[in-house]
Every structure is written in structure tokens, then in C-alpha cells.
Amino acid sequence: MALRIVAGRPDPALLGLPWHLPLEEWTEHVVPLPRGLSRHVVRIVRPGTNTYAVKETVEEIAFREHRMLRDLQRLGLPAVLPQGVVTGRVDEHGEELPAALLTQHLQFSLPYRSLFAHGLTADNVPSLVDAMVVLLVRLHLADFYWGDVSLSNVLFRRSAGGFAAYLVDAETGELKPSLSDQLREHDLTVATENVFAELLDLQASQSLNYEVQAHEIVELLRDRYDALWSELTAAEEFSTTEMWRIERRVERLNDLGFDVDELDIVTDWDGDRVRIQPKVVELGHHRRELQALTGIDVEDAQARRMLNDIASFAAYWDLGREDRSLVAAKWLNQTYEPVLAMIPTDRKLEPAEIFHEILEHRWYLSENAGHEVDFLEAARSYMDTVLPAKPDEKVAGDED
């Protein structure tokens, strides 16, 4: 049987991987990056300049998941990027080996167990829950049924002090013409059951403090999902004398990071009352705004923090009457790019997250000093005193 690699953008280095060996026996090209729990054998490899996750599975399932991840990529949803499927594998005795699904490794991302192994505390659990809720809501808005929602099937990246969640396993997922409330509820039920078990497992391994009440966390997950879904999709009715509430609703959605594609506005028969229902298109309002202004592409929470800093920069230098694009260009030249130049080449966090942490560090320095500390002075202090103690999330070793 001939080895076959199906990929959108083939990487010639993949041909050099030991496809004749079962994945659990691989040692060559394997890198010590953390892996989440999986029912399949998974290895992280770097055959050349690129890093991939390789998962052994049934051929039909591998192709199906590859197509699903490509669909999610096309929709702009947060999921790992598919690289290809390898079939026709045989060992040295001619026995067939499972097919392999390849996905691109998501830099600076960690599975939840590794986050706790690298210093995350019980206080951070609600932030993880929020990231998972936002991910699930975004998928549901796109009519995607997950079927296996769990912390183990998510990778987390730091985002302005919080987290952004990315789907890793789409094996059970399915894009629907229209996602029913029953399927949304099933996903939510599976999420609460799995997260409850995963939190208990963390406590049993002494990675999480027993003061964390697992049942309270899963209730929080459900409550925050319901609140966000309602804010994004619920109809709102008010008097025609309160038309300002339309703009207020759009502003609230933008504050959450979502853009509104259209508003369905209906008045009653005598025109005294108005009913609106938004059609939310996608998270990333701040991300797109920052990218349009500066070309910087970061997580939405990081983008919001940077936009706030650009506004503060404009106020400090009395640039309120300047065009925003000119203000953003000056901010890039005088603030952001000098900070990037200070970051060591073996940086441990994403530049955008380092920038966010410098803003936090500057606030603490200014509070202790009793006056505003210069930004670049705060950046130098952060590089010298804070960053060296951070765990290296780009090349963090596997728990095993």
C-alpha cells in the first residue's frame, strides 16, 4: 500500500517522518510541547521549521475531522488549523497502521492541565470558564454542534489577563443548517458533566485546591452561557420614545466584542412599541478595529486593551483632534515598537500579552511611586524583574 498525504499546502518535511512506526513509538522529531488528554495517541513533532500535532485515528474519521476543521477555518472560528491526513501507512512487516490527522501547533497555547502545572490557581478557574463559554457561544452562533465539549478538547491562550479558547477536537462536531435549542442544550449539558469530572480529577491529582467547589463552577458555566447567549440573541421590546435603546444595545454587543450584521426591527400595529432582535455575526470587533488602524493582529481582549492605550496616548499628547490613523501610527512608533525591541528573542509569552502585562506593571509602579511612571521605564522594569520568572509557554515541556 502506497503512503498518501492529503494536504492543502503540503510540507515536504512531512515525508521524512517515520510513518512506518506506530505513533507511540516515535522519538525522532518529537518535541516536548504539552499535550492534552486524548482517547487517541498524539505526538507533537517538528520535522522542519513547522510544528504539528499528529493524531492516529480511523481513516474515515480523520478525513471527516479534517474537513470539519477546514470548514471552521473558513468561517473564522477559533480552532486548530488542519494540515492534512496521512493514509496507506504500514509497518516493517507490512501490517496496516492507523491513519494520521495533522494539525498545525497553536503557538503559546496550553491544555488546561499544563496551565495548572505552570502556576495557575483556583482564582483563575472562572477565567477559563469564561473563555470556554465564549468559544461555545461562538460555535453555536455559527450553527456548529460540538457533541464533546470538555476542557480536554480545548487549548487556551492568554489574552489580556484572561484567556482565549480554541477547539482542538472536532471529531464529533457537525455544522447544521440551523442549530436547534435542543442541540445547544445537549452541548451545554455535556460541557457541565465533563468539566465537573475534569475539576474533580484536578483535585484528585492535587493540581487544584479543594476549596474550589466543582458544582459551583459548572453552575457558573451554565449561568454565564445563558447570560451571553441571551445578550447576543434575545429580542428586546420598548416604547417608541426610547429609540436610544437600539444604539445602546449595539454598543453593549460591541463592548462584548461582537459585531451586529443587522437588526430586525418590528413595530406594533399602532406604532407605540418597538421590538428589536440583533443578528450577531462574529466576535472580533476590537481585533478588526485594531488591525485596520495598526496592522496588529491579536486576541480581541488584547486588542481592546491596546485601543484603550491608544486613546490614553492621544489624551496625554493632546491629539484628540488628530485623525485616529495618525494617532495610531504615532503610538506604534513611540510606544509599541520600542517595547517590541526590548523583548528577548527567547520570549516566553506573546508580544501582545507582554504589552498587556507591562501596562499592569506600570500601574503598580505608579501607585507605589505616587506619580505616573514613564511607560518605557516600566517596560524596562518588567523585562528585568517580572518576565524572567514567567514560565516559558512557547516551549513548555510536557507533563509526562
C-alpha positions in Angstrom: 0.0 0.0 0.0 1.4 3.4 -1.0 1.8 6.2 1.6 -0.6 9.0 0.7 -0.6 12.5 2.2 -3.6 14.7 1.5 -2.9 18.4 2.4 -3.9 21.8 1.3 -0.4 23.1 1.5 2.0 20.1 1.6 5.1 20.4 3.7 7.9 18.3 2.1 9.4 17.8 5.6 6.4 15.6 6.4 7.8 12.9 4.1 10.8 12.4 6.5 8.6 11.4 9.4 8.7 7.7 10.5 5.3 6.8 9.2 6.2 3.1 9.3 6.2 3.2 13.1 3.2 3.3 15.4 2.9 6.8 16.7 3.5 5.8 20.3 7.0 4.6 19.2 8.0 7.9 17.7 11.1 9.6 19.2 12.6 11.4 16.1 11.4 14.9 15.5 9.1 14.7 18.7 9.3 18.0 20.7 8.5 18.4 24.4 5.4 20.5 24.0 2.4 19.8 26.2 -0.5 17.6 25.0 -4.0 17.4 26.4 -5.7 14.2 27.4 -6.9 12.3 24.3 -8.5 8.9 23.6 -6.1 8.7 20.7 -2.3 8.6 20.6 -1.0 12.1 19.9 2.5 13.4 19.3 3.8 17.0 18.7 6.5 16.9 16.0 8.8 19.4 14.3 10.1 17.8 11.1 11.4 21.1 9.7 10.6 24.7 10.6 6.9 24.0 11.3 5.4 22.2 14.3 2.4 19.8 14.0 0.2 17.7 16.2 -0.2 14.2 14.8 -3.2 12.0 15.9 -3.7 8.4 15.0 -7.3 7.6 14.2 -9.6 5.7 11.7 -9.2 6.9 8.1 -12.8 7.9 7.6 -12.8 9.9 10.9 -9.5 11.5 10.0 -10.9 12.9 6.7 -14.1 13.9 8.3 -12.4 15.9 11.1 -10.0 17.4 8.6 -13.0 18.7 6.5 -14.7 19.9 9.6 -11.6 21.9 10.8 -11.3 23.4 7.3 -15.0 24.5 7.5 -14.4 26.1 10.9 -11.3 27.8 9.5 -13.3 29.2 6.6 -15.9 30.5 9.0 -13.2 32.3 11.0 -13.9 30.3 14.2 -11.3 29.6 16.8 -10.0 26.1 16.2 -6.6 24.5 15.4 -5.7 24.6 11.7 -5.8 21.4 9.7 -2.6 20.4 7.8 -3.5 17.1 6.2 -4.3 13.4 6.5 -1.8 10.6 6.0 -3.1 7.1 4.9 -1.6 4.0 3.5 0.7 3.5 6.5 2.3 0.0 7.0 4.9 -1.2 9.4 8.0 -3.1 8.6 6.1 -6.4 8.5 3.5 -5.0 6.0 0.8 -4.7 8.7 -1.6 -1.7 8.3 -1.2 1.2 10.7 -4.0 3.8 11.5 -4.4 6.9 9.5 -3.0 10.1 10.9 -4.6 13.6 11.2 -2.1 16.5 11.2 -2.9 19.9 12.6 -0.7 23.0 13.0 0.5 23.5 16.5 -1.0 26.7 18.1 1.9 28.7 19.4 1.7 29.9 23.1 -1.3 27.7 23.7 -1.6 25.2 26.6 -4.1 22.5 27.6 -5.8 23.2 30.9 -3.7 20.6 32.9 -0.5 22.3 31.8 -1.8 25.7 32.8 -2.3 24.5 36.4 1.1 22.7 36.3 2.6 26.1 35.4 1.2 28.1 38.3 -2.5 28.7 37.5 -4.5 28.9 40.7 -8.1 28.3 41.7 -8.7 32.1 41.3 -8.2 31.6 37.5 -10.9 28.9 37.1 -13.7 31.4 36.3 -11.5 33.0 33.6 -11.1 29.6 32.0 -14.9 29.0 32.2 -15.5 32.4 30.6 -13.2 31.6 27.7 -14.9 28.2 27.2 -18.3 29.9 27.3 -17.3 32.4 24.7 -16.0 29.6 22.5 -19.1 27.5 22.8 -21.4 30.5 22.1 -19.4 31.5 19.0 -19.7 27.9 17.7 -23.4 27.8 18.4 -23.9 31.2 16.7 -22.3 29.6 13.6 -24.8 26.6 13.9 -22.0 24.2 14.9 -22.9 21.3 17.2 -19.8 20.1 19.1 -21.0 16.9 20.8 -18.0 16.5 23.0 -17.5 19.8 24.9 -14.7 19.5 27.6 -11.7 21.2 28.9 -9.6 18.4 27.4 -10.8 19.3 23.9 -9.7 23.0 24.2 -6.4 24.8 24.1 -6.1 28.1 26.0 -4.0 31.2 25.1 -3.5 34.1 27.4 -5.4 37.2 26.4 -5.0 40.5 28.4 -5.0 38.7 31.7 -7.8 36.3 30.8 -7.8 33.5 28.2 -9.0 32.7 24.7 -10.1 29.2 24.0 -9.6 27.2 20.8 -11.3 24.0 19.7 -8.9 21.1 19.3 -11.1 18.0 18.7 -13.8 18.3 16.1 -14.3 14.5 15.7 -17.9 14.6 16.9 -18.7 18.1 15.5 -21.3 18.9 12.8 -22.3 22.1 11.1 -26.1 22.3 10.9 -28.3 24.4 8.6 -29.8 25.7 11.8 -28.8 24.6 15.3 -31.8 23.7 17.5 -32.2 24.7 21.1 -32.3 21.0 22.0 -28.8 20.5 20.5 -27.5 23.7 22.2 -28.8 22.3 25.5 -27.2 18.9 24.9 -23.8 20.6 24.2 -24.2 22.6 27.4 -25.2 19.5 29.4 -22.2 17.6 28.1 -20.0 20.6 28.9 -21.1 20.7 32.6 -20.8 17.0 33.1 -17.3 16.9 31.5 -16.0 20.0 33.3 -17.3 18.7 36.6 -15.4 15.4 36.2 -12.2 17.2 35.0 -12.2 19.5 38.0 -12.6 16.6 40.4 -9.7 14.9 38.5 -7.5 18.0 39.0 -8.3 18.0 42.7 -7.5 14.3 43.0 -4.1 14.9 41.4 -3.6 17.9 43.8 -3.3 20.3 40.9 -6.3 22.3 42.1 -7.2 23.4 45.6 -10.0 21.5 47.2 -11.6 24.8 48.2 -12.9 25.0 44.6 -16.4 23.6 44.5 -16.8 21.8 41.2 -20.6 22.0 41.3 -20.4 25.8 41.7 -18.1 26.1 38.7 -20.4 24.1 36.4 -23.3 26.2 37.6 -21.2 29.3 36.7 -20.6 27.8 33.3 -24.3 27.4 32.6 -25.2 30.8 34.0 -22.6 32.6 32.0 -23.5 30.8 28.8 -27.2 31.6 29.3 -26.4 35.3 30.0 -24.2 35.7 27.0 -26.5 33.9 24.6 -29.4 36.0 25.8 -27.5 39.2 25.4 -26.4 38.3 21.9 -29.7 36.9 20.6 -32.7 37.9 22.7 -35.4 40.1 21.4 -36.0 43.4 23.3 -39.2 45.4 23.4 -39.6 49.1 24.3 -41.6 52.2 23.7 -41.0 54.3 20.5 -40.0 57.2 22.9 -36.9 55.0 23.9 -35.3 54.6 20.4 -32.0 55.4 22.0 -32.1 51.8 23.4 -31.3 50.5 19.9 -27.9 52.2 19.9 -27.3 51.2 23.5 -27.9 47.5 22.6 -25.5 47.7 19.7 -22.9 49.4 22.0 -23.3 46.6 24.6 -22.7 44.0 21.9 -19.7 45.9 20.6 -18.3 46.1 24.2 -18.6 42.3 24.3 -16.5 42.2 21.1 -19.3 41.2 18.7 -20.4 43.0 15.6 -24.0 43.3 14.5 -24.9 42.3 11.0 -28.4 43.5 11.0 -31.3 44.4 13.3 -34.8 43.0 12.9 -37.0 46.0 13.9 -40.7 45.4 14.2 -43.4 47.9 15.5 -46.8 47.1 16.8 -50.0 48.0 14.8 -50.3 51.5 16.3 -46.6 52.2 16.3 -46.3 52.8 20.0 -43.9 49.9 20.7 -40.8 48.6 19.0 -39.3 45.1 19.1 -35.7 44.5 18.1 -33.7 41.4 17.6 -30.0 41.6 16.6 -28.2 39.3 14.2 -24.7 39.0 15.7 -22.1 37.9 13.1 -18.8 37.4 14.9 -16.6 38.1 17.9 -13.6 40.2 17.0 -14.9 43.8 16.9 -11.9 45.2 18.7 -9.5 42.9 16.9 -10.7 44.1 13.5 -10.6 47.7 14.6 -7.0 47.5 15.8 -5.9 45.6 12.7 -7.4 48.3 10.5 -5.6 51.0 12.5 -2.2 49.4 13.0 -2.0 46.1 11.2 -1.5 44.3 14.5 -3.5 41.0 14.8 -4.0 39.8 18.3 -6.8 38.3 20.5 -9.9 40.5 21.0 -9.3 41.3 24.7 -5.7 42.3 23.9 -6.9 44.5 21.0 -9.4 46.2 23.3 -6.6 46.9 25.8 -4.4 48.4 23.1 -7.2 50.5 21.7 -7.6 51.9 25.2 -3.9 52.6 25.4 -4.0 54.4 22.0 -6.9 56.6 23.4 -4.8 57.3 26.5 -1.8 58.2 24.4 -4.0 60.6 22.4 -5.2 62.3 25.5 -1.8 62.6 27.1 -0.3 64.2 24.0 -3.4 66.2 23.3 -4.0 64.5 19.9 -7.8 64.4 20.3 -8.3 66.4 17.1 -5.9 64.3 15.0 -7.1 61.5 12.7 -7.2 58.2 14.5 -4.9 56.5 12.0 -2.3 59.2 12.5 -2.6 58.8 16.3 -2.2 55.0 15.9 0.9 55.5 13.8 2.5 57.7 16.4 1.5 55.2 19.1 3.2 52.4 17.1 6.4 54.4 16.7 6.7 55.8 20.2 5.2 53.1 22.4 4.5 49.7 20.9 7.6 49.2 18.6 10.1 50.3 21.2 8.6 47.8 23.6 8.9 45.0 21.0 12.5 45.9 20.5 13.1 45.2 24.3 11.6 41.7 24.3 14.3 39.0 24.4 14.5 36.7 21.4 13.5 33.7 23.6 10.3 35.5 24.7 8.1 33.4 27.0 4.8 35.0 26.2 3.2 36.5 23.1 4.3 40.1 22.5 0.7 41.3 22.8 0.4 39.6 26.2 3.7 41.1 27.3 2.5 44.5 26.3 -0.6 44.0 28.4 1.4 42.9 31.4 3.7 46.0 31.1 0.5 48.1 31.3 -0.4 46.3 34.5 3.2 46.6 35.9 3.2 50.3 35.1 0.0 50.8 37.1 1.5 49.1 40.2 4.8 51.1 39.8 2.9 54.3 39.5 0.7 53.5 42.5 3.7 52.7 44.7 5.7 55.8 43.4 2.7 58.2 43.9 3.1 59.5 40.3 2.9 58.4 36.7 5.8 56.2 35.8 7.2 56.6 32.2 6.0 53.8 30.0 9.4 52.7 28.7 10.8 52.9 32.2 8.0 50.5 33.3 8.8 48.3 30.3 12.5 48.0 31.3 11.5 47.2 34.9 9.1 44.5 33.7 11.8 42.9 31.4 14.3 42.9 34.3 12.1 41.8 37.2 8.9 40.1 36.0 9.5 38.4 32.6 12.4 36.2 33.7 10.3 34.5 36.3 7.5 33.7 33.9 7.1 30.1 32.7 8.0 29.6 29.0 4.7 28.9 27.4 6.1 28.7 23.9 8.3 25.7 24.7 6.8 24.4 28.0 7.6 20.8 28.5 5.1 18.0 28.5 3.7 16.9 31.9 5.0 13.4 31.1 
